[in-house]
Amino acid sequence: MTMFFFDDTIAAISTPSGRGGIGVIRISGINSAKILSQLAPKADLSAIQKAQLVEIQDAKSVFLDQAIA
């Protein structure tokens, strides 16, 4: 049995199986802002509970895709 603690950061696919217009990945936990800032450096981390269109980049800052954060 796996134990989870309050300081864990987790990511989970939230999109139902099948075809759809967007894919949803939920990230929560203490390091979620750090992960978002690495994936989408231009994301406004102060925009709490507001959707924003961001560009996802890899570790070399190469554009991968757009996302709603």
PyMOL commands that set and color helices and strands:
alter all, ss='L'
color gray80, all
select helices_A, chain A and resi 32-39
alter helices_A, ss='H'
color red, helices_A
select strands_A, chain A and resi 10-13+25-28+53-57+63-68
alter strands_A, ss='S'
color yellow, strands_A
deselect
rebuild
show_as cartoon
